[in-house]
Amino acid sequence: MVRMRRRWALALLAGGASAAAINAEYFPGRTPAPAPSPSDVSVRQQPPSPVADENLRPGEPWWPTEGPPAADDNHRQIQGYASRTSVLPGDSLDFHVAVNPAGRYRISIHRLGWYGGAGARTLYTSPYLNGVPRKVPAADATDGMIACRWPRSWRLNVPTDWPSGVYQAVFTSAAGRRACTPFIVRDDQRRSDLCVVLPVTTWQAYNQWPKDRRQGKSLYNGYSPHGRRDPKLRAARVSFDRPYANDGIPSHFLDDQHAIQFLERSGYDVSYATDFDLHAGRIDPTRHRGIVFCGHDEYWSTEMRRAAERAVAGGTSLAYFGANSIYWRILVDAADDGRPERTITCTRIPPADLSAVTDETTCRWRDRGEPEQAFLGVQYNGIVDGRKPLIVRAADHWFWAGTGVAEGDRIPNLVGGEADGRSPRVKPLRDVRAAILSASPYRTTQGRPQIQSSHIYETANGAVVFAAGTLLWTTALNSPTGRDERIERATRNLLDRIVQGTVPPAQPTTPPASPGVGAV
């Protein structure tokens, strides 16, 4: 195994006084999550998994909260990207790095997890490398894609004993400026209970690099000559051969990070992959009892959706911890040099009529006659104006067992970002046992009244499909300022049902009082 340069790594992270003081919350001024109580640990009894063993090792923060500021897209002091989104132990992974002004830098590799609250473990630090500035290439005149094609700066040969997980490569210049890029280490052979899928296609769809008010493009916006974001100038195709904007932390990444910490803190047997791995067939659902989509997972190819449908048909459960899932249909293509899964295409233009839809049409799934609700039980219905309480429904369902909630209880600040609900225009799911777990009124940012709903259904073959219906679900699982024991318990009920196939005891007729119930 490659030996880690520990002394340099500790110096790099000297800005954080202690592991608990950071707890992988990379925004300064946040308080750490509390230490887990005995109830944090899943009731499941089974041999330790590789990830559980990994979390017994001492951790240290991966992103310092003090010291020089991170890189930014106006000056691009140091930025980089990886040649692949996921790798196996024993694979190689190239990093492409630009440094401005030219100078020395190092790359440190960190696995994200629980680690007793530290949030990460540093596994390796490169030798000093020499970096030079690199240009931002012009956007493609046809589709707006920006693909850097920078030369390789450093190659990581992934050690064979690195466990599956979400990793961050942190680029740090001699001046202390830093940026990062994520990658996933898979485990395609082991039968983990849960396979956690990271939404890399959605990360890239939102990536506005460079966010400099001049050149940057995402699937949402470009920049006008006056430096304003303009959706008419957005790209129709985006490349993974470019850094993520500014410090390199993808949009919505904290949602995923909260889920990772919760799952590893709770002791679940997990492995990790990306939605590209689902697309390409590298995830075998028969090797897992459940697949967890841990964050904002909006951009799906046909191959991804069909793989998820086959998983449920085969008895594998699915848990969606976000909202606005499976919304846009995308096309996935290789880079110019043949490397697979390096670009995604989505024009985001509704077809004039369904008869005009072809295999090349990239629009909303509902515009293709396949609404999300037909698979998930709910579908996106708006951007929430502020944060609203989640109002409990079906309180006697096993999902809520042991949480102490009663019908109509309000769990504060849980509905936010984007929300899902039930559309009367979509036919109900057939041959399943379904339940609406919440009915939470809110207004969209346009002032329209809507109802948010969390939803669950069970199929005859034992598969469970859960959709949280809010982007704040994982915040309630782990955030130092937003953890809610009721949502943690309900989520463990769900995952234990998926893993063990058992249903928690029924709710008592008169639920015990729960702190905060009824709060707005």
Secondary structure by P-SEA (a helix, b strand, c coil): ccccaaaaaaaaaccccccccccccccccccccccccccccccccccccaaaaaaacbbbbcccccccccccccccccccccccccccccbbbbbbbbbcccccbbbbbbbbcccccccccccccccbbbbbbbbbcccccccccccccccccccccccccccbbbbbbbbbcccccccbbbbbbbbccccccbbbbbaaaaaaaaccccccccccccccbbbccccccccccccccccccccccccccccaaaaaaaaaaaaaaaccccccccaaaaaacccccccccccccccccccccaaaaaaaaaaaaabbbbbbcccccccbbbbbbbccccccccbbbbccccccccccccccccccccccccccccccccccccccccbbbbbbccccccccccccccccccccccccccbbbbbccccccccccccccbbbbbbcccbbbbbbbbbccccccbbbbbbcccccccccccccccccaaaaaaaaaaaaaaaccccccccccccccccccccc
